[in-house]
Amino acid sequence: MSRDDLIEQTLTPVTHDLGGFKVHRTLPHRDRTMVGPFLFFDQMGPAHLPAGEGIDVRPHPHINLSTVTYLFDGAIDHRDSLGTLATIRPGAVNLMTAGKGIVHSERSPAEVRAGGPALSGIQTWLALPDGCEEIDPAFEHVAAETLPLIETPGAVARVIMGTLWGQTAPTTTYAGTIYADIALSPGGSVPIDAAADERAVYLAEGEAELEGMKLEPRRLYVLRPGISATLRSTRGGRAMLAGGDAFATPRHVWWNFVSSSRDRIQEARRAWTAGEFPRVPGDEKEWIPIPGEPNTVSYP
């Protein structure tokens, strides 16, 4: 199988240095906004912050999407305008559904700051499908031990969302979604089946190849529909599989706002500037203002 037979697109990241750690963003991309419901794909770190410091993402708003936070290392305290306080650790899932509007903050827990917190993981946004964009906001923490683990010789795959390899994660989905964390030992392999409309493979750590094609780290490889393949590693690696149903209508992204309607995004911008979004209990003193030129936009 040739590369062109296997790969529809290769999306290279834009890297942002946030002071102490880097974020590598492959979605949204100039060449593609979505893979299934996924329209934002960030790899955070890996990094080890200086003693006494931590990440402090001040309260900010979202609409018409779900955020999915998944860590390889470290811990993050999530607070939101529903009154939620939840600490996420490696292997668990934080799913925050913005719907008609939510505000949240993400900060390193106080107990890990003294020693210098680690940070490594993936944060994604999923568009809500037509008819669900304005649902009530919600939050869901899914513990690591409740997510299915598929073990084969040399590979362990955790199903984060949807159904893969005959196992279904308990994480809520609003559209057809597949999402998995695949850890490959040296010589390990795992099949990538063709069930979803749109799929992408992302090499987060180490080394891997797909049907003999070497994968470069921090690239999102969008697979051609209907193609089955095998993911292998000679020296060991960690990859993410993401995708799901293709959306019939496009989504627009501006800053932290996602919607099928540009007018809805403009209204959200106005409402955040006017202070009309709810506050985050326990984190009311700070917030992120509307940027002049946001780092996250869809094209065109």
C-alpha positions in Angstrom: 0.0 0.0 0.0 1.4 3.4 -1.0 1.4 6.5 1.1 -1.2 8.1 -1.1 -3.4 5.0 -0.8 -3.3 5.3 3.0 -3.0 9.0 3.9 -5.5 11.7 2.8 -3.7 14.6 4.6 -0.8 15.2 6.9 -1.3 18.1 9.2 1.7 19.7 10.8 1.4 21.6 14.1 1.6 25.3 15.0 3.6 25.5 18.2 2.9 28.0 20.9 5.4 28.6 23.7 3.3 29.4 26.8 6.2 30.0 29.1 7.5 26.8 30.8 5.8 24.5 28.4 4.8 24.3 24.7 1.5 23.4 23.0 1.5 21.8 19.6 -1.8 22.4 17.7 -2.7 20.4 14.7 -6.5 21.3 14.5 -7.9 23.6 13.4 -5.5 23.7 10.4 -5.4 25.9 7.3 -6.0 22.8 5.3 -8.7 21.2 7.4 -10.9 22.2 10.3 -12.4 18.8 11.5 -11.8 15.1 11.6 -15.1 13.6 12.6 -16.3 15.9 15.5 -12.8 16.8 16.5 -11.9 20.4 15.6 -9.2 21.2 18.1 -6.2 19.0 18.9 -3.5 20.2 21.2 -0.6 18.3 22.7 0.6 19.9 25.9 4.2 19.4 26.9 5.8 17.2 28.0 7.2 19.6 30.5 8.3 19.9 34.1 7.7 23.4 35.4 10.0 25.1 37.9 9.4 24.5 41.7 6.6 26.8 43.0 5.1 27.4 39.6 2.2 25.8 37.7 -0.2 26.3 34.9 -2.9 28.9 35.4 -5.4 29.1 32.7 -7.7 31.9 33.9 -11.5 31.6 33.5 -12.7 31.8 29.9 -15.9 30.9 28.0 -16.9 28.3 25.5 -20.1 27.7 23.4 -21.4 24.9 21.2 -18.6 22.3 21.9 -17.3 19.7 24.3 -13.7 19.8 25.7 -11.9 16.6 26.4 -8.9 16.7 28.6 -6.6 13.5 28.8 -3.3 13.5 30.6 -0.2 11.3 30.2 1.5 12.9 33.2 0.7 15.6 35.8 -2.6 16.9 37.3 -5.0 19.7 36.6 -7.7 21.3 38.7 -10.8 22.0 36.7 -13.4 24.5 37.9 -16.4 25.7 36.0 -19.5 27.9 36.2 -21.6 24.9 37.1 -19.8 24.8 40.4 -17.6 21.8 39.5 -14.2 21.2 41.0 -12.5 18.1 39.7 -8.8 17.1 39.5 -7.8 15.1 36.5 -4.9 12.7 36.6 -3.3 10.4 33.9 -5.7 7.9 32.2 -8.9 9.7 33.3 -11.2 11.9 31.1 -12.6 15.3 31.8 -15.5 16.0 29.5 -17.0 19.5 29.7 -20.0 20.2 27.5 -20.4 23.9 26.8 -23.7 23.9 25.0 -25.3 27.3 25.2 -22.4 28.5 27.3 -20.0 27.7 30.1 -16.9 29.3 31.8 -14.0 27.3 33.2 -10.5 27.6 34.5 -7.6 25.1 34.6 -4.8 25.3 37.2 -2.1 23.1 38.7 -3.2 21.8 42.1 -1.6 23.5 45.1 -0.1 20.3 46.4 2.0 19.7 43.3 3.4 23.2 42.8 6.1 23.1 45.5 8.0 20.3 43.7 7.5 21.7 40.2 4.5 20.1 38.4 4.8 17.8 35.4 2.5 18.4 32.4 1.9 16.1 29.5 -1.3 15.3 27.6 -3.8 15.9 24.9 -6.7 18.4 24.9 -9.3 18.3 22.2 -12.6 20.0 21.4 -15.5 18.2 19.8 -18.2 20.1 17.9 -21.7 19.4 19.0 -23.9 18.1 16.2 -26.8 20.0 14.6 -29.7 20.2 17.0 -27.4 19.8 20.1 -25.3 23.0 19.9 -27.4 24.9 22.4 -28.0 22.1 25.0 -27.5 22.8 28.7 -23.9 22.8 29.8 -22.6 19.8 31.7 -19.5 18.2 33.2 -18.4 14.6 33.4 -15.3 13.0 35.0 -14.6 9.5 33.8 -12.2 7.6 36.0 -9.3 5.7 34.4 -10.4 2.3 35.8 -13.8 2.6 34.1 -12.3 3.0 30.6 -11.8 -0.2 28.6 -8.3 -1.5 28.1 -7.5 -3.7 25.1 -4.3 -5.6 25.6 -2.4 -7.5 22.9 1.2 -8.7 22.8 3.2 -5.5 22.9 0.3 -3.0 23.0 -2.2 -1.6 25.4 -5.0 0.6 24.1 -7.4 2.6 26.3 -10.7 3.5 24.7 -11.4 7.1 25.7 -14.6 7.6 23.7 -16.9 5.5 21.5 -16.5 1.9 20.5 -13.2 0.4 19.3 -11.9 -3.2 19.2 -15.2 -4.5 20.4 -15.2 -2.4 23.6 -17.2 0.8 24.4 -16.1 3.6 26.7 -18.7 5.0 29.2 -17.8 8.6 28.2 -20.8 10.5 26.8 -20.8 11.2 23.1 -23.2 13.5 21.2 -22.1 12.4 17.7 -20.4 9.2 16.4 -16.9 9.4 18.0 -13.8 7.2 18.3 -10.9 8.2 20.5 -8.1 6.0 22.0 -4.7 6.1 23.6 -2.4 3.5 22.2 0.8 2.5 24.0 3.2 0.4 21.9 6.1 -1.6 23.4 9.0 -2.4 21.2 7.7 -4.8 18.6 4.1 -4.2 19.4 1.2 -3.6 17.0 -2.5 -2.8 16.9 -5.0 -2.8 14.1 -6.7 0.4 12.9 -10.0 -0.6 11.4 -12.1 1.2 8.9 -15.3 1.7 10.9 -15.5 5.5 11.3 -16.2 8.0 8.5 -13.1 10.0 9.3 -10.0 8.9 11.3 -6.6 10.3 12.2 -3.5 8.9 13.9 -1.2 11.1 16.0 2.2 10.0 17.2 2.6 11.7 20.6 5.7 10.0 21.9 8.4 7.6 20.6 8.4 5.9 17.3 5.8 4.1 15.2 4.9 3.3 11.6 1.6 2.7 9.8 1.7 -0.1 7.1 5.5 0.5 6.9 5.2 4.3 6.6 7.2 6.0 9.3 5.2 8.5 11.4 6.7 11.8 12.4 6.0 13.0 16.0 3.3 15.7 16.4 1.7 15.2 13.0 -2.0 14.4 12.5 -2.3 11.8 9.8 -5.8 11.8 8.3 -6.5 8.3 6.9 -8.4 7.7 3.7 -12.0 6.4 4.3 -12.4 2.6 4.3 -8.7 1.8 4.6 -7.7 -0.8 7.3 -4.1 -0.6 8.5 -1.7 -1.8 11.3 0.1 0.5 13.6 3.5 -0.9 14.7 6.5 0.2 16.7 10.1 -1.1 16.7 11.4 0.9 19.7 8.1 1.8 21.5 5.8 4.7 21.1 2.4 6.3 22.1 -0.2 7.3 19.6 -3.7 8.7 19.6 -6.5 7.5 17.3 -9.3 10.1 16.8 -12.3 10.5 14.5 -15.9 9.7 14.0 -18.9 10.7 11.9 -18.4 13.3 9.2 -20.4 16.5 9.9 -22.8 17.5 7.2 -22.6 21.2 8.1 -19.3 23.2 8.7 -18.3 24.6 12.0 -16.6 28.0 12.6 -14.0 28.6 15.2 -13.0 31.9 16.7 -10.9 31.9 19.9 -12.8 29.7 22.4 -16.1 29.8 20.5 -17.4 27.2 18.1 -20.7 27.2 16.2 -22.4 26.5 12.9 -23.4 30.1 12.9 -20.9 33.0 12.6 -23.6 35.3 14.1 -23.8 33.1 17.2 -20.0 33.5 17.7 -20.4 37.3 17.4 -23.1 37.2 20.0 -20.8 35.2 22.3 -18.0 37.7 21.8 -20.3 40.5 22.8 -21.7 38.7 25.8 -18.2 37.8 27.2 -17.1 41.4 26.8 -20.3 42.6 28.5 -19.8 40.3 31.5 -22.9 38.3 30.8 -21.5 34.8 31.1 -21.7 33.2 34.5 -18.7 33.3 36.9 -16.6 30.4 38.2 -17.3 29.8 41.9 -13.9 29.8 43.7 -12.2 31.5 40.8 -14.0 34.8 40.3 -11.2 37.3 40.5 -9.5 36.7 37.1 -10.6 36.1 33.6 -9.2 36.1 30.0 -10.3 39.1 27.9 -11.3 38.8 24.3 -8.1 38.8 22.2 -7.5 41.1 19.3 -6.1 38.3 17.2 -6.8 34.8 18.6 -4.5 31.9 18.1 -7.4 29.6 17.4 -9.4 30.2 14.2 -10.9 28.1 11.4 -10.2 28.7 7.8 -11.5 30.4 5.8 
